[in-house]
Amino acid sequence: MKTFKITSVILLLIVGTSLISAAQTKRPRFRAIAIAEVGGGHALFDAAAKIWLDKLAIDSNFTIDYITDTKPITKDFLKQYQLFIQLDYPPYPWGPEAQAAFTEYLEQGKGGWMGFHHPTLLGVFDGYPMWQWYCQFMGGIEFKDTIHGGTTALLTIEDKNHPIMAGLPASFTTKDEWYTYNKSPRPNVHVLASIDESTYVPDKPIKMGDHPVIWTNEHIKAKNIYIAMGHFPELFQDSTFTTLVRNTIFWAARLN
């Protein structure tokens, strides 16, 4: 009887060790790279995003690495990743090599892309010229203004059948420092959601009429989504926002 008990314990230990080993060596579904600035006005959002993304990566079996500038970005560097996440990193201080690698990555569909808020800060900033390719990627727009301090607004989903909108209501309210542009990107992109500017609380005079806030550029081979939200860390406490982000990650990484 004693021998039986010892044997049983040994078998349990072997099985348990095997399961742990299998879990540790299980191949991740995909690899993602995320870029975010150090400090600045979006640091709290970026910190909250990292906590949420790290948990999602563990729960959903993918890996995510982080960089804080574009210096590491080369063609060989991007070969490692199936998804590029742009967390509030602007489009102007990129070096020529990073620009070329990123352009090829998207144009040839070597990986997916999703960007929050800051990627549409397009124009001449801090002595950097406009990145023309990126401007066209974002719909040919130029940054005009922002609602400092933010305001809540009602967002209406325009394409309810798009995979990233699965499980979302037809409309929902959220808050951000909404950007406005010199024109609507609508003629050049597929708009997935837009703002009803008449629902601003508190009301703000900074408006642009037709105001898309979530869209995809279908002229680019890579699956790509721009989400205008990305200023307030509380967004990651909002189940509608996190559902949108989760859906976008798996869609852009070509998993749904």
C-alpha positions in Angstrom: 0.0 0.0 0.0 2.8 2.3 0.9 4.6 1.6 -2.3 1.4 2.3 -4.2 1.1 5.7 -2.5 4.7 6.6 -3.3 4.2 5.6 -6.9 1.0 7.7 -7.2 2.8 10.7 -5.8 5.7 10.3 -8.2 3.2 10.0 -11.1 1.4 13.1 -10.1 4.7 15.0 -9.8 5.7 13.8 -13.3 2.3 14.8 -14.8 2.4 18.2 -13.1 5.9 18.9 -14.2 5.0 17.9 -17.8 2.0 20.2 -17.8 4.0 23.1 -16.5 6.7 22.5 -19.0 4.2 22.3 -21.8 2.6 25.5 -20.8 6.0 27.2 -20.6 7.0 26.0 -24.1 3.7 26.5 -25.8 4.3 28.6 -28.9 2.7 32.1 -28.7 0.0 32.8 -31.2 1.8 35.9 -32.4 4.3 38.6 -31.4 3.4 42.3 -31.0 5.6 45.4 -30.7 4.2 48.5 -29.0 5.8 52.0 -29.1 5.1 54.8 -26.6 6.9 58.0 -25.6 8.5 58.4 -22.3 6.7 61.0 -20.2 4.5 63.7 -21.8 0.8 64.2 -21.6 -0.1 60.6 -22.5 2.1 58.9 -20.0 -0.8 57.8 -17.7 -2.7 56.3 -20.7 0.4 54.5 -21.8 1.1 53.1 -18.4 -2.5 51.8 -18.1 -2.3 50.4 -21.6 0.8 48.4 -20.7 -0.8 46.9 -17.7 -3.9 45.9 -19.7 -1.9 44.7 -22.7 0.5 42.6 -20.6 -2.5 40.8 -18.9 -4.2 40.2 -22.3 -1.0 38.8 -23.7 -0.7 36.3 -20.9 -4.4 35.4 -21.0 -4.5 35.0 -24.8 -1.0 33.5 -25.4 0.8 36.1 -27.3 3.9 38.2 -26.6 4.4 41.9 -26.5 7.6 44.0 -26.4 7.9 47.7 -25.9 10.1 50.5 -27.4 10.2 54.2 -26.6 11.5 55.6 -29.9 11.8 54.5 -33.5 15.6 54.0 -33.5 15.3 50.1 -33.2 12.9 50.0 -36.2 14.5 48.3 -39.2 13.2 45.8 -41.7 14.9 43.0 -39.8 13.5 44.2 -36.5 9.9 44.2 -37.8 10.3 40.7 -39.2 9.9 39.5 -35.6 6.4 40.9 -35.2 2.9 40.2 -36.6 1.4 43.4 -35.0 2.6 46.9 -34.5 0.8 48.9 -31.8 1.3 52.7 -31.8 0.5 53.9 -28.3 0.4 57.7 -28.6 3.6 57.9 -30.6 3.5 60.8 -33.1 4.4 60.4 -36.8 7.0 63.1 -37.2 10.3 62.3 -35.4 10.9 59.0 -37.3 14.3 58.5 -39.0 14.6 57.6 -42.7 15.4 53.9 -42.0 12.4 53.5 -39.6 10.1 55.3 -42.1 11.2 53.0 -44.9 10.8 49.8 -42.8 7.4 50.8 -41.5 6.2 51.7 -44.9 7.2 48.4 -46.4 5.8 46.5 -43.4 2.3 48.0 -44.0 2.3 48.2 -47.8 3.4 44.6 -48.2 1.1 43.4 -45.4 4.0 41.9 -43.3 2.1 42.6 -40.1 -1.0 44.5 -38.8 -1.2 48.0 -37.3 -3.3 49.8 -34.7 -2.8 53.3 -33.5 -4.3 55.3 -30.7 -4.9 59.1 -30.6 -1.4 60.6 -31.3 -0.7 59.0 -34.8 -2.9 61.7 -36.4 -0.7 64.5 -35.0 0.2 65.3 -38.6 1.9 68.5 -39.8 5.2 70.3 -39.2 6.1 69.9 -35.6 9.3 70.5 -33.6 11.3 71.2 -36.8 10.3 68.0 -38.4 8.6 68.1 -41.9 5.3 66.3 -42.7 5.8 62.6 -43.4 3.8 62.6 -46.6 3.4 58.8 -46.9 2.0 58.7 -43.4 -0.3 61.6 -44.1 -1.9 59.6 -46.9 -2.0 56.5 -44.8 -4.1 58.5 -42.3 -6.5 59.7 -45.0 -4.7 62.8 -46.3 -5.4 64.9 -43.2 -3.5 67.5 -41.2 -3.9 68.1 -37.5 -5.7 71.3 -36.7 -6.7 71.5 -33.1 -7.6 69.5 -29.9 -10.1 69.8 -27.1 -7.8 70.4 -24.1 -9.2 68.8 -21.0 -11.5 66.6 -23.1 -15.2 66.2 -23.4 -17.6 63.3 -23.5 -19.3 62.5 -26.8 -21.6 60.0 -28.4 -19.9 57.8 -30.9 -22.0 56.1 -33.6 -20.8 52.9 -35.2 -21.1 53.2 -39.0 -20.0 49.6 -39.9 -21.7 47.3 -37.4 -20.5 44.2 -39.4 -16.8 44.9 -39.1 -15.1 42.3 -36.9 -13.7 44.9 -34.5 -17.2 46.0 -33.6 -18.4 42.6 -32.4 -20.1 42.9 -29.1 -20.3 46.7 -29.1 -23.5 48.7 -28.9 -24.6 50.7 -31.9 -23.6 53.9 -30.1 -21.8 54.6 -26.9 -20.5 57.6 -24.9 -16.8 58.1 -24.1 -14.4 60.9 -23.3 -11.2 62.1 -24.9 -9.3 65.2 -26.0 -10.7 64.9 -29.5 -8.5 65.9 -32.4 -9.8 68.0 -35.3 -8.3 68.1 -38.8 -8.1 70.4 -41.8 -10.6 68.1 -43.5 -12.4 64.8 -43.0 -10.4 61.6 -43.9 -13.6 60.0 -45.1 -13.0 60.1 -48.9 -9.7 58.2 -48.4 -10.5 55.7 -45.6 -13.3 53.4 -44.5 -14.9 55.0 -41.5 -16.0 52.6 -38.8 -17.3 55.1 -36.2 -17.8 58.9 -35.9 -18.6 61.5 -33.3 -21.9 63.4 -33.0 -20.4 66.7 -32.0 -23.8 68.0 -30.8 -23.5 65.6 -27.8 -20.4 67.2 -26.3 -20.6 67.4 -22.5 -19.5 70.0 -21.7 -20.1 71.6 -25.1 -16.9 72.8 -26.9 -16.5 75.2 -29.9 -13.8 73.0 -31.5 -15.7 71.1 -34.1 -15.2 69.9 -37.7 -18.7 68.7 -38.8 -18.0 65.2 -40.3 -15.8 63.8 -37.5 -14.6 60.2 -38.0 -12.8 58.7 -35.0 -12.3 55.1 -35.9 -11.3 54.0 -39.4 -9.2 51.7 -41.6 -7.3 52.4 -44.8 -8.3 49.7 -47.2 -5.7 50.9 -49.8 -3.0 49.4 -47.6 -2.4 45.7 -47.7 -1.8 45.4 -43.9 -4.9 45.2 -41.7 -4.9 48.5 -39.9 -7.1 50.5 -37.5 -6.9 54.0 -36.2 -8.7 54.7 -32.9 -8.9 58.4 -31.9 -9.2 57.7 -28.2 -6.0 57.5 -26.2 -5.6 60.3 -23.7 -7.2 59.2 -20.5 -6.1 56.1 -18.5 -9.7 55.5 -17.3 -10.5 54.2 -20.8 -9.1 50.8 -19.7 -11.8 50.7 -17.0 -14.5 50.9 -19.8 -15.6 47.5 -21.0 -16.8 48.9 -24.4 -13.3 50.4 -25.1 -11.5 47.3 -24.0 -13.7 45.1 -26.1 -12.9 47.4 -29.1 -9.2 47.2 -28.4 -9.2 43.4 -27.9 -11.2 42.9 -31.1 -8.8 45.1 -33.0 -5.7 43.3 -31.8 -6.9 39.9 -32.9 -8.3 41.2 -36.2 -5.1 43.2 -37.1 -3.0 40.2 -36.2 -5.2 38.1 -38.6 -6.7 35.9 -35.9 -10.3 36.7 -36.7 
